[in-house]
Amino acid sequence: MTVWVLLAVMGGAFLHALWNAIIKLGASKMTSMFILTLVQGILGCAIALTRPLPSGEVWLWLLASGVFHSAYKLFLAFAYEQGDLSRVYPIARGTAPMIVLAISAAFLADQIASWEYIGILVLGCGILLMARGAFASGESRKLVPFALGSAMATAGYSLVDGLGARVSGDAVAYVGWLFTLDALFFTPCCVLLRGSAVLRADKRAWMMGSVAAMASYGAYAIAVWAMTVAPIALVAAIRETSILFAVLIGWIVFHERMDKAKAISAVLIVGGVMITRL
């Protein structure tokens, strides 16, 4: 992985933490996620239509991706209804690289050096330490299964999109179509779960959701592109530096507690990223 790819992935990680913070600010997490998904879908469709249509086999990857992305957002919205940004986000994002690493090592052809494995594992230790506060601080434990469901969906779409974008050969078109399908799948799920009221929102909610959508689109476009030029497991792991950004946003913006465990976890996360660059 080159320095420029690393910096791009970390920039995308910040955008990812940013859009999660915006969703957390919304009065209705599900409505905020719906607005984000709808705006993303419209933007994705507009961009995709400027590119050649994907070949038949690419659509299978895109359909699977749309399902995984919709599941990810549903679980994440439920989790944010139960817990803080600095607790939900580490669990949801931190478990995914371990799953991706295990599958990549077992089934994919990506070559990952021994020190990169060490870096990913150090990063994972930091993430797990960050997450344990859900059990140690008397917070709602209901957030844990939802956050873990989000992590499993994240691992699913990371693998599907990394491989699908390679098959496609056009990361821009691939991302555009996956967000289009995501919107088509996610909208009826929202209505079925929460009724038509979930589709109603004021001007402020639409503005915040639209900003979150642009940040989310940019973050994932960077990630999918990076997965076409670098190992999927390594990109997925470095993306998790977004946890560090999310903790800082939670501390500075939301005034969430910064304790010793969080500080140590942040050091491990940064250390893991540095080891991957040896």
Order of alpha helices (4+ residues) and beta strands (2+ residues): alpha-alpha-alpha-alpha-alpha-alpha-alpha-alpha-alpha-alpha-alpha-alpha
